[in-house]
Amino acid sequence: MMQSLTSDQLRVLYEYHVEVSIPCLAKLGYPRPEPPSLETFLGTFETDPWLPVKNIGLDLSGGDEVDRVLEACEQSPPVAALYGE
C-alpha cells in the first residue's frame, strides 16, 4: 500500500502543479486549469486528487497525445523535492 503524503509534501506537490505543471501545459497550447485553493487541495487529495492534466480536456485513456503531454510536463515534483532524498 502506498504511504499517504504529509501536509508538507502535499504543499510541495500543490506548488509544483501551480508553478511548473500548469505553465508547461499552457506552453503546449492547453488551457490553464484553475487550481483549487490550497485548503481545498489539501482537504480533497485523498478522495479526489486535483491534477492539472485531468483538467485540460485531454482524454487520459491513452494514446500518443497523452504520452507527449506527460513526457513534456511531469505531473509531480522530483522525488528529492517531495521526500527530501
C-alpha positions in Angstrom: 0.0 0.0 0.0 1.3 3.5 -0.9 2.1 5.7 2.0 0.0 8.9 2.3 1.7 12.2 1.7 2.2 14.5 4.6 0.7 18.0 4.6 4.2 19.5 3.8 4.6 17.1 0.9 1.1 18.0 -0.4 2.1 21.6 -0.2 5.2 20.9 -2.3 3.0 19.0 -4.8 0.5 21.8 -5.0 3.2 24.4 -5.6 4.7 22.2 -8.3 1.4 22.0 -10.0 0.8 25.8 -9.9 4.4 26.9 -10.7 5.5 24.1 -13.1 2.8 21.8 -14.4 0.2 24.5 -15.3 2.7 26.7 -17.2 4.1 23.7 -19.0 0.7 22.6 -20.2 0.0 26.2 -21.3 3.2 26.2 -23.4 1.9 23.1 -25.2 -1.2 25.1 -26.1 -3.6 23.7 -23.5 -5.9 26.0 -21.4 -4.6 26.9 -18.0 -6.7 25.0 -15.5 -7.8 27.0 -12.5 -6.3 25.3 -9.4 -8.4 24.9 -6.3 -7.3 26.8 -3.2 -4.5 25.1 -1.2 -7.0 24.4 1.5 -9.3 22.6 -0.9 -6.4 20.7 -2.5 -5.2 19.5 0.9 -8.7 18.6 2.1 -9.7 16.6 -1.0 -6.4 15.0 -2.1 -7.1 11.6 -0.5 -10.5 11.2 -2.0 -10.4 13.2 -5.3 -6.9 14.5 -6.0 -6.7 17.5 -8.3 -4.2 17.2 -11.1 -3.7 19.8 -13.8 -3.6 17.3 -16.6 -7.1 16.0 -15.6 -8.5 19.5 -16.2 -7.4 20.4 -19.7 -9.9 18.4 -21.8 -7.4 15.7 -22.6 -8.6 12.1 -23.0 -6.4 10.3 -20.4 -7.3 6.8 -21.6 -4.1 6.7 -23.5 -2.6 7.4 -26.9 0.2 9.4 -28.4 -1.1 12.8 -27.2 -1.3 11.7 -23.6 2.2 10.3 -23.8 3.6 13.5 -25.4 1.9 15.7 -22.7 3.1 13.5 -19.8 6.6 13.3 -21.2 6.8 17.1 -21.7 5.1 18.1 -18.4 5.9 16.0 -15.4 2.9 15.9 -13.1 4.8 15.5 -9.8 8.0 17.1 -8.5 11.3 15.3 -8.3 11.4 12.7 -5.6 14.1 14.7 -3.8 11.7 17.7 -3.5 8.9 15.5 -2.2 10.8 13.2 0.1 14.0 15.1 0.8 16.2 12.4 -0.6 
